[in-house]
Amino acid sequence: MDRSGNRDRSPCKRSRIEPPILKGKRTERSNVLTYKKLQKMPLNLRKMAVREARYRNEPILGKKKKRRRNPQDVKTARRLRNDFDRSEHNAMLASTSQELRRILQDIEALSDIPHDITNTELRGEIAIAEGRATTIYVQRDGLSTLTVVLHQHEPTIAQLKRAIALISRAQHKRRQRERCQERLRRRGIADDSYERRQPVAVASSTGELVHSAQRNGHDHRAFVSWRFLWRCFGLLNVDTNQPIDDQRSSGRATLEELGIENAATLKFVHRVKYFGRQRQS
């Protein structure tokens, strides 16, 4: 009997028997959400657990793992110097643009030239003044007609396509800047320096440059390249109702060889091999 009593009072037996109070505390601790538990969960369950804890106003216990610091955020002496040089360069560009705008406004013959005119547009204006320019009108579905002025004596189809890309992007950038300025005027902000400091975010090329992408009252810009656009779209001569073979002579064929005269009207159309039966087969 004594031996059995000693067995019941052994320390090993006592450690296995838990009071009900300790069991309840242990279950409560297991239900508490901690950062250590979150690390072991998959991403979807982790987000759901955090969301449910936020709804119940329950805190997450433990120490939150600190995010690694981005080395780009560390301000070194070289980065500070580069930031200063960049700000000085932007200030110089802003003052130059303002002075150029004032000069163009004072001269009546140059008042219709925008201050941010591109090199292609400027050469086209010079060619018009000299009487040797070739003007092409490009119609776009839902957008304004694009006026392309070529300064070359015998422009090729490749030069026309390059000019269309540059001029359409420049016009799109001006339109975005006008929208930004109109928005600032409605807010009552009339500081020109503030407008100059705000950059106009324009993609290298967008779907809006070819056809209207307006859906549900606002613009959905599809960021694509001109290489993709020229694969999907071609040019159609509206006067003769004939498509233009822009692959002829690897793009070195002149506009005269392709039947495009001065003041001709072209139009963007979908290519058959990408949007017709040949693509389906």
Secondary structure, DSSP 4 states (H G I P E B T S, - for coil): -HHHHHHHT-HHHHHH---HHHHHHHHHHHHS-BHHHHHHS-HHHHHHHHHHHHHTTPPPBSPPPPPPPPGGGS--HHHHHHHHHHHHHHHHHHHHHHHHHHHHHHSGGGTTS-TT--HHHHHHHHHHHHT--EEEEEE-BTSPPEEEEE-SSS-BHHHHHHHHHHHHHHHHHHHHHHHHHHHHHHHT---HHHHHHS-----SSBGGGTB--EETTEE---B--HHHHHHHEEEEETTTTEE--TTGGGGT-BTTTTT--TTEEEEEEE-HHHHSHHHH-
